[in-house]
Structure formats: C-alpha cells, structure tokens
Amino acid sequence: MNIALWIVQLVLGLAFIAFGSTKVQYDKALASLPWVEDTSKGLVVFIGVAELLGGIGLIAPGIFGIWKLLIPIAALGIALVMIFAAIFHAKRKESKAILMNIIFLLLALFVAYGRY
C-alpha cells in the first residue's frame, strides 16, 4: 500500500507542480488554457499558487521526513480545488475537463485517506 501511495503522490505532486507553474505565469496560461481569458488574472494566479503548494505538499514532507501530516492536508486541498474546478468546467460544458477533475479528485482522496 505504501508503494501505491508513493506512486500516486509523486504523479499527483508533479502534475500539480506543473499545472500550478503554468497558471502562476499568467501569460503562459493565457496562451495554453482557453478558459483563462474568461477569468480574472488574480483568480488564475491564486489557483496556480494553490496547485503549486499542493503539489509540493504531497511530495516534500515524505521526502524530507518532516511534517508528514501535511501530506493528507495537501491532498484534501487538491481534492477541494478539483471539486471547484469540476463545477467551473460543468458551467462551461467542458466534459473532458470534468472527467480529469474527477480522476484527480479520486486520486487525491486516496492519498488523503491512505496517509491519514
């Protein structure tokens, strides 16, 4: 179980570090994500920071062996972001994005449960 959790943590963590890095650089997000032009710059950057910190929170505590309670907290934060993202994409009728949000949500809940 520990190996499965580590694999999911690494995949989710690296993915959200990449997602967050893109959104923090607003011009890069504007060029690559169609929904960004309909959303305020502040919100996009806020989402990026939340995703970036969540990704780091999934990986760093386990690697450094400190603040391990941060792992399930980060996973729950990512799950919350994915719930809001699914609602946002549902309003825009973007079904492929909703499917990805649900997959990431379930993976984050798996990590939260497994690490708590």
URSUL-V107878 format. One line per field, one symbol per residue. ss: DSSP state (h for helix, s for strand, l for the rest). psi: psi as a letter, one per 40 degrees, with the letter a starting at -180 (. if undefined). A space follows every 10 residues. Layout:
ss: ???
psi: ???
This chain:
ss: lhhhhhhhhh hhhhhhhhhh hhhhlhhhhh hhlhhhhhll hhhhhhhhhh hhhhhhhhhh hhhhllllhh hhhhhhhhhh hhhhhhhhhh hlllhhhhhh hhhhhhhhhh hhhhhl
psi: dddddddddd dddddddddd ddddgddddd dehdedeeii dddddddddd dddddddddd dddefifeed dddddddddd dddddddddd defgdddddd dddddddddd dddde.
